[in-house]
Amino acid sequence: MLVNFQWTESNETELLINGNEYFSRVFEAIRAAREEILIETFIIFNDEVGQQLKEVLFDAAARQVRIHVTVDGYGTAALDNDYMTALTNAGIRLHIYDPKPRLFGMRTNLFRRLHRKIVVVDGDVAFIGGINFGADHLPDKYVMGKQDYALRVRGTIVNDIREAAGALLIEHQAVQELPPTQPSSSPTGGAAVRLAVRDNTFHRNDIEKLYLEAIHAARSRVVIANAYFFPSYRLFHELRNAARRGVSVTLILQGRPDLPWARMFSSSLYSYMLQDGISIFEYTEHPLHGKIAIVDEEWSTVGSSNLDPISLSLNLEANLFVRDSRLNQRINEHLSMLIDTSCQMITAQAAAKGRWWRAPLMFVSFHALRHFPKHMGWLPAHAARMETLTPRSQKADAQRSEQNAD
């Protein structure tokens, strides 16, 4: 997917915090859809959120809206056949990215996953973030509900997001092209926005490069809230260099992790970052699933990419990068509130506990994981494919045709 995305002007942006805000805005857009709905997501669960998604998609399909839903074959492997059959029988095009059979009951497509979360409606409004379609993104209702973020955008950037979603479908021959759409209005917002995607062919480092550029140019502050933080050498050094030259660098990381091993890797870096003046806070109220950051008073990013080897070097990811002081201020106020009310500050004394055994672990894990994507490249590679499910009635017709031909 060779698409060179650039900064676009005249965009409206809205920060959506957690699933309750995200789902209501996405479902509202789907209910108003006239022509087309494009959805990419890592996971759909057949729970209260998945059922709501199914119902609004059914209603849209009944209005003859063109619908493509693309899910990851690993992340959505547990979605039951009845749910998927109901979608396809309603005329919804359901695509499975890199489906692979289980081996001895184990999923084998562990890496190079479709981790993007994109929704585009009528080429008019789009959503990008880290929120999957599941009730585990409702922290207001569930103790282990994830803290996460997305952006709702309108304006010229929507064309780029739609082009990225369409390019994935075209690349895997799920469609030949996307028909043109007619947005209902022409927003004239003040935000400059750029889409960055990560894939394993043409855009391997786009997201990381934009992070590096912003941190390298930072003058006053860098605030990053990221679920799985185990950055590349370059990103690690840029953060330390920024702190050394007087930039206030603040990290908000998992303190109540859904994956304990992820916190272990991040915490192995704490002492080294604290030595350079980086402030580290662990969010303890809910599992942190966000991928959000601000630099200085204008730059911000929200998306699906963690700052770890899997996201930065293997997965298909999508982030929006924004130059807008109002959004930057909104994010800063929210993250400052989290620090004040729901975070524990990591001190040098706390980070030093157990360092005699964690230092060797840090050295081994840091260098092993840093080279992990390269080592994965030595294994026999397979070209990721996409499977488009067909309605059960169409399958039956095809089988009867084959039997008659025989």
N, C-alpha and C positions, 0 to 999 in steps of 0.2 A: 504494500500500500504506500506508494510514493506520492505523498501529498505534502507540499511545503506550506504549512500554516504560518501566517504572519499576524502581527497585531492588527486588530480591527477597532474602529471607533464607533461612537454613537450606540452604546449598549446600556441596557438596564440590568442591574444585578440585585439579587435578594438572597441573603444568607438564610438557610434553613437549618435549624438546630434539631437534631434527632428525628426519629421516625414520625412522631406525631405531626410535626410541621411538614416534613417531606411528603408523607403519604397523602395528606389532605390536599396539598398543592398539586401533586402529580395526578391524583384521581380527579380533581377539579378540571385539570387540563384535558384529561382523557374524556371526561363527560362532555366537554365542549368541542371535541375533535370533529372536523368536517371531512377531511380527506385521508389523513395518514397518521399512523402511530408507529414509531420505531423505538424498541426497547432492547437494551443490552444489559444483562446483569449476571453476576456470578452465581447468585442463589435465588431461587424461589422456593419458599416453604408452603406446604399445604396446611396453613394455619389461618388464623383470623385475618391476617394481612393478605396472604395468598388468595383467600376466598374473596376478599374485597377487590383485589386486582382482577380476578377472574370475572366477577360480575360486571365491573365497569368495561372490561374488554368485550364481554358478551354484548352489552348494550351498544357499544361502538360498532361491533361487527354487524349487528342487526341494522344499523344505519348505513351499511355498505362502506364503512371506513376501511381503508387498506391497512392491515396490521402485520408487522413483523416483530416477533419476540425471539431474541437470541439469548440462550443461557449456556453456561459452561458445563461441559460433560462431567467434570469432577465435582464442582461446587453444588450442582443440582442433581447429582446422581441419585439422591434419595427421593426425588419427586415421583409420586406414584403414577402409574399408567392411566388411571381413570382421569386424573387432573389433565394430563397432557392430551389424552384422547378428546376430552371435552373441548379443549381449546381448538384443536385441529378440526373437529366436527363443526365448530361454529364458523369455520372459514378463516381462522387465524393461522398465519404461517409461523410455525414453531421450528426454530433451528437449534441444534445441539452442537456446540463447538467442541471439537476433538473428543467425540464419544469413543470410549474403548471398553471392551469387556473386562470384567473382573477376573483376576487370576487367583485361584484358591480363596475366593471371597474378598480379595483385596483390590482396591482401585489402583490402577497402574499409571494413570495419566496425572502424575503428581505435579509436574512442572509445565511451564509455558502455558499457563491457564488464561482464559478470558476473564480478567479481573475487573474490567471496566464496568461502570454503572452509568448508563446513558439513557435518557428518555428525550425524544424529539416529537413534538406534536404539530402537524400541519406546516412544518418549516417555519413556525411562528414563535414557539416557546420551547426551551430545552432545559434539561436538568443534568447536572454532573456532580458526583460526589462519591461517598464511600458506603452508601446505605443500600443494603439488599432488601428484597421483598420478603420480610419475615418479622414476626412479632418480637424477635430478640433485639429489634431496634426500637423498642418502646420502653425506655428506662423509667418513664413516669408510671408504668404499670408493673414492671418486673424488676426485681433487685439486680438481676444479672443482665438487664437490658443495656445495650451498648450506647455509649456516648459517641455521637457521630454527626457529620455535617454534609451539606450539599449546597450547590448554588442553583438558583433559578435564574435564567437569563433570557432576554429578548433583545433583538437587534441584529446587526450584521454577523455577529459571532454564530448565530444559529445556523447559518448556511454552512459554516465550516464543520460544526458538530454533525449536521445531517450528512455532509459529504463523507465524514469519517465513518459514520454508521453504515452508509450506503456502500462505501468502498469495501468494507468487510464482507458484506453480502455478495457484492459483485466478484470479489477475489475468489470466493468459494462457490461461485456459480449458483448461488441461491436465487439471484435475480440477474437480469441482463443490465438493467438500469432502473433508477428511481424516476418515476414521472415527475414533472415539475409541480410545485405546490404554489398556492396563492396566499401568502400571509395576510391576516385580517387587517393589519395596520403597520405603520412604520415608526417604531419607537425612536426617540431622539435622546437617549440617555447620555450621561457624561462619562461613562466608563470605557477605557480601552481594555480589550480582552484578547487573549491569545490562547488557542487550544494547543496542547501538546499531548501527543500520544507516544506510547512506547510499544514497539513490536520487535520481532527478531530478524527483521530484514533491513528496512530503510530508516527506522527511527529508534535505534537501540538506546540512545543516550539523551534524547531530547528533553525529557523531564528533568533529569539530573543536571544537564547543562544550564537550564534556566534557574534552578536552585543555586548552582555555583556562581553564576553571573550576579545574581541578586546579593548573595552573601558577601561576595568579593567586593561589591560596591557599597555595602552597608556603611552608614555613617553613625547611626544612633542606636538602633535596636534590631534584634532578630528574635522572634518568638515562634517556636515550632511546637505544635502538638501532634504527636505521631504515635500510632499504636505499636508498630513493630520497628524499633529504631536500632539499626545496626549498620551505619552508613559506610559508603565506600571510603577508601583512603583519601581521595580528593575532598569529599564533603566533610569528613572528619577534620582534616587539616584546615579547611576554610573556616569552619566554625571556631576552631582554636585560634587561628590567626585573627579573626574578627574580634574575639574577646581580648586578645593581647594588645590590639591597637585601640582599645577603649570602648568598643561597641558592647552594649548590654545584650548578652546572648542568654536566652531563657528557653529551656526545654521542659515540656510537659509530657510525661511518659506514663506508662501503665503502672499503677500501684495495686490494682485489683484485676490481675490479668485473666483473660479467658484461656490463655496458653502460657502456663508458668515458665516453660523453657524460654519463651521470648523475653520475658523480664530478666531472666538469668543472663542472657547474652547482653542486653542493654546495660544492666547494672555492672557488668565486668568492665565497662568503660568509664564509670562514674569518677573514680579517683583521678584519672588522667584529665578529664574535662574540668573537674573542680579546681585542679591545680592552675588552670589557665583563667579562672574567673567565670566560667560558665555556670549559670544557676540552673539547678535541676529540681523539678518538682514531680512527685508521683501523684496522679489523680486516683483517689481511693473510693469515690462514691459508687461508681459503676465501672465495668470494663471499658477502657478507652479504645475506640475503634476509629477515631478521626484521623484524617490526613490533611492538616490545615496549617498555614504559616503566614506570617507577615514580616516584612522588612521595612524599616524606617516608617514613614507616615503615609505611603501611597501603595506600595506593592503588596500583593497577597496572592495566595494560591489555595485552592480547594480541589480535591479530586479523589482518585482511588488508589494512588501510589503510596505505599509505605516507603520508608527510607531504610530498606534492607535488601539483601542480595536477590531475593525472589522477585520483588517488585521492580528493582532498578535494573535487573539483568535478564529476567526470564519471562515474566508475565506480560500480557497485553494490558496496558493501563491508559488512563486518560485523566488529565488535570486541566483545569482552567487557571490561567495566570492573569491577574487583574491589576491595572493601575487606576486606582480610584480611592481618594482619601476617605470618603464616607464609608465604604466597605471596610477599609483598613481599620478605621476607628471603631466600627461595629465589632469586628473580630477582636480587636485589642481589648475593648470593654468586656466582652464575654469571657475571653481567656483570663483576664485579670480577675474577674469575678470567680472563676473556677479556682484560681490560685488562692484567693482569699478565703473561700468557703469550703473547698473540697479537695485540697491538695496537701501533701506533706512535703516539706522542704528536705532535701537530702543534704546532710552536712558531711564535711570531710571525715569526721569521726565515724559516722555511720557507714560511709563508703569504705573506710579502711578496715572495718570488721571482717575478719576472715580473709584478709588480703593475702596471707601467706599461702593459702591454697587456691585463691581465686586468681592470683597473678599468673600462674602457669596456665590455668584454664583460659584466662583472657587471651594470653598469647596464642595458644593453640587454636581456640575457637575463632578469634579474630582473623587470623591468617587462613585458616581452613575455609571459613565461610566466605571470606573475600575472594578466594579462588574457586569457590564452589561452582559458579556458573561456567567458568572455563573448563573445569573438570567434567561438568555435565556435557559439554560439547564433545568430549572424547567418546561418549557412549554412542551406540548406533542411533542415529537420528531418524525421526519419522516426520513427514510433512503433515502438519495439523490439517484436519479436514473438518467439514461441517456437514452434518446430516439434517435434512429437512424432513420432518415427519409429515405424513399424509393422512387424511381422514380415513377412518376404518372402512367406510363405504367404498372409497376409492381403491383401497387395498383389495377389498373383496372383488371389485370389478376387474382389477388387473389380474387377480388369480383366475377368475372365470375365463378371461380372455386367453390366458396362457393354456388353460385346460382345453378350451375349444380349439386352439391352434394345434394342440397335440393330437 
